[in-house]
Amino acid sequence: MSEVQPGSEPAAAPAIPEVTLNNGATIPQLGFGVFQVPPEETQRIVEDALAAGYRHIDTAAAYRNEAGVGAAIAASGIPREELFITTKLRNGEQGNARKAFRNSREALGLEVIDLYLIHWPVPSQGLYSDAWRVLEQLYAEQQVRAIGVSNFLGDHLDTLLSGARVVPAVNQIEIHPTFQQQELAARCRSLGIAVEAYSPLGQGEDLAAEAVTSLASRHGATPAQIVLAWHLSQGAIVIPKTVSPARMRENLRAAAVSLTPEDTDLITALESGTRIGADPSVAAFSQL
């Protein structure tokens, strides 16, 4: 495969594989994240993503751009059943999760949210199990199709599951070639929890690795496509972010890149234990 050249027609987006969650709901494996997208630009950027072919959009109350996502959905004319929308509970609202959910749903302009996540455990608050019980109620009331967590480490999962009636459908965690969290990912999968990778490209830092650039040359792909294909080959859900329509289309075409086991091993060997984001064991920001 090759990149689209300036002035040429963009290639049609390939079929995006879906992951079946532990409750039978399906989620497009390659989605579009809006972390750090300015609220005033969100509608335009999400409209571009939807036009490129994305049908899975990931936002959060803490990003302050849910309304822009909702406006883009409304303007797109795409049937609701073709879209998968994720949002997340702010850390500072774990004690008032039902109201927070209602606010997110109103901002998005949706009757039902596809996936609602506890954004961070914030263990110092001691509230995430209480918040989970509210999410279980929302799920039972069919106000959300699936519920899950984000940034939960093994001990957080143990505490949550000790009193849970519903096993989280997803754990959205930082994963990229230089920070893979393999033990945590394997633990999630053993529990039936799908793994979703954020910062999947290492915020761009991992794209310059020699293993990535050489594979890109060999496959006639971009470095980003190679790294995204590596995630997809391992069954991870992935939500890259870009504000460039051309890169949006490029990233979607990662679904058409086939890596050999030897190729994936080259990227897996880049593990360095280098975390980019906060450490969930101590992170305690309110997001308010």
N, C-alpha and C positions, 0 to 999 in steps of 0.2 A: 504494500500500500504506500501511497505517497501523500504529501501534504498538498492542500489546495493552493494553487499558484495565484498571485494577484491577477484579478480580472477574469478568472475562470469561475464557472458555476460551482458552488459548494456541493460536495457529494452528499447523497441522501444519508441520513443517520442510519446506522445499522440497528438491527433489532436488539433491544436491551434485555438481557436476561433478568429474570425475577427470582427472588428468594422467598420461599414459603416459611412464614414465621410459625412459632409453636402453637398458635391458635388457628392456623389455616389461612390467615390473611397473607396476601402476597405484596411484596414491595419491590419496585425496580431497583436492581442492584447498583446501578450507576445513577446518582442523583446530582442535584445542584445545591450547594450551600451558600447562604447569604451572610455568614459571619463577617463583620466589619464592612458590609455594604451600607453606605450612608442612607438614612431613611428617605431623604429627598430624591435619591437615585434608584431606590429599590424597585419601584414599579417598572421603570424603563428596563432595568437590567433583567428582572424576572420575565418580563414580556419577551426580551431577546432570548432568554434561556428556553422558554416555552416554544418560541418560534423555531429554535434550533432543534427541538425534539425532546427536551427533558420533560418528564412527567412526574418526577419526584423532586419536591422542593423542601429543603430543610431550613427552618428558621428557629427563633427562640424569643421569648419575651425580653430577655436581656439584650438582644440585638436592637431592640426598639425599631424594628422594621416590619413587624407583622402586618401592619395596615397596608404597606406598599406591596407585600406579597399578595394580600387579599385583593387589592385593586388590580393587580396584574392578572390574577385568576379570573376576576369578573370581566376584565376587558378582553381576555383571550378568546372567549366563546368556546373553549374546550369543555366537553361534557365532564361534569364533576367526577363521574365514576372512572374516568381515565386518569385522574390525578391522584397522587399520594402526597399528603402534606403532613410534615412533622413540625411540632413546636415543643417548647420546653418550659418547665416551671423554674422561675427565678429562685435563687438560694434564699433570699430574704422573705420569700412568700411560702416557704415550706409549711409554716403554721397556719396558712390560709389558702390552701391549695384549691379548694372549690371555687372561690372567688377569682383567684388567679386564672384558673382554667376558663372561667366564663369570660373574663376580660380578653384572653387570647382568642377565644372563639369569636367574640364580637369584632375584634380588630381584624381578624382574617375574613370575617363575613361568611363563616361556614356553620352549618348545622352540626356537622360531625367532623372531628379531627381524626386523621388516620392513625397518627402515632403521637402520644404525649409522653415526654420523658422528664424524670427528675434530673435537672441539669448537672448538679454536683452533689455528692453526699454531704459535704460540710459536717464531718463527724463531731466537731466541737459543739454544734447546735443540738445534736441528739434528736433531730426531728424527721429524718428521712423515712423512718418506718411509719410514723404517723402520717406523713404525706402519702406514702404508698397505699395506705388503707383508703385514703380519699380517691386516689387513682383507681383502685379496685372498684370502688363504688361507681365512679364515672364509667368505667368499663362495663359493669353490670347494667348500668342504665343505658348503655349503647350510645353514649355521647362521644365515645372514642372507640376506634376499631381495634387498637392495640395499645398497650402501655409498656413502658420500659424505663431504663435508667441511662445515665451518661457519666463517665468518669468514675464508675464504681470499681474499686479494687476487690480482691478476693474476700477480705474480711468484711467489707461493706455488704457484699453479696450474701455472705454467711448470716450476718445479722438480719438483713432484710428477709431472707428466705425462712429464717427460724419462725417468723410469725405471719408469713404471706400465704394467701389463698391462691394467688395468681403468680406464676413464674414470669419475670420480665421477658418480653418478646425480644428485646434488643438491649445491648450495652454499647453505647457509642463512646469510643475511646480513641486517644491519640495513637495512631499507627502510621508509620512510614518506614522506608527501608532502613534508616539508621536508628529507629526506635520502634520495635516490633511487638513488644509485650506478648511474646509467644505463650508464656505460661498462663497468663490471664486469658488470652484468647482461647486457648485449649480448654481451660476451666469453664468458660462461658459455653462453649459448644457442647461440653459434656453435660451441662445442665439444660440444654435445649435453648440457650439464649444466643440469638444471632449477633455476630460481631459487626459493628459499623465503624469505619475508620474516618476520623476527622484529621485535618492537616495531612492528607494522604500523600502529598508531594513534599512533605517536610518544609512547607511554606517556600518551596522552590529550591531549598538548599540541597536536596538530594538529587536534583536533576543533573548536576555537573559531574557526578561520580563516573569514573571511567567505565565501569561495568554497564551503567545505564546508557551512556552515549554510544558505546560500541554496539550494544544491542539495538539501539535506535537506528544506527547506520545499517546494520545487518538486515533489519526488518523493514527498512524504508519508512520508519515511523518517527514521531517526535519523542524526546525523552519523557515527556509527561504521559504520552500514550503507553510507553513501556512500563512505567511505574504503575499506572492505573491498571494495565493488563495483569501485572503481577498481583495486585490486590484482588482482582476479579478471579484469577486462577485459584486463589485460596478460599474463595467463597465469601469474602468480606463484601459488605455493602460499602459504598464509597461515595463521598460527597465533595468533589473538588469545587473550588470557587474561582471564578475569573470574571472580570467585567468586560472582557473582549468577546464580541460575538464570534470572531474567527476561532479563538481558543475554545469557546464553548463547543463549537462543532468539532474541533480537533479532539477534545477530551471525550466526546461521545463516541468517536470512532475508535477509541481504545477497545470497545467491545468487539471489534473485528480483528484485533491483534491476537495471534495464537503463539504463546510462548511454549518452548519445550521444557521438560523438567530441568534440564541443564541450564536453560536460561533463567528460570526462577531461582535456581540455587545460587547463581551469580549475584542476584539482587539480595537474596536472603543473607548472603555472606557480608553484606554491608552493615549489619547490625553493630551499633557502637554504644547503645544504651543512652543516647543523647536525647533527653526529653526537651521539647520546645515549650510546651504549656506548663501550667501550674501542677504541682504534685497533689493529687486528690487526697492523700493522707493528711494533709495540713491546710489545704486551700480553704479559706473562710471568708471570701469577699461576698458582699450581700447582693450584688448586681442591681441594686435599686438606684 
